């Protein structure tokens, strides 16, 4: 086998693997939520309540994604049809774009921020609580226009109360300063605004 043929074979395998991930990444969310919850309760809860609450943002958001993409699922179709005005269920937002939106933020940035909260300082991960709150409120906002949307129930039942309690706990126990809260809020708001710009300035003009 020639070198170009080997490279072509490796590329084909990589493409197949990525396509599988695009179609199935969200199936892991409920299992990851359970794992992180058990780990946090076993090793963090009794030692540091504040750090435990930061880790809970990751747990809650995994459950949030489970509702969006698995049970009942349908967020991609909902967003395309109801928010972007597309006649297609899987365009312009598709599973590939959804993968690259969710994985860097929730699968990477959330747990890394929680880890750094335990190593560098508790407020490093506080932005995740603010993001969880802001994004949940966006689901509530969408519900006022179109009714139920995938992610709404978990937003109301978990995202909003858990994130609000986390912020309250940090403030009431003098763990976070006004500056750290403002910084965390601005980081979360910037992430949310970036997502909205991508959705409504980049994707919506492509809708058909």
Secondary structure, 3 states (H helix, E strand, C coil): CCHHHHHHHHHHHHHHHHHHHHHHHHHHHHHHHHHHHHHHHHHCCCCCHHHHHHHHHHHHHHHHHHHHHCCCCCHHHHHHHHHCCCCCCCCCCCHHHHHHHHHHHHHHHHHHHHHHHHHCCHHHHHHHHHHHHHHHHHHHHHHHHHCCCCCHHHHHHHHHHHHHHHHHHHHHCCCCCHHHHHHHHHHHHHHHHHHHHHHHHHHHHHCC
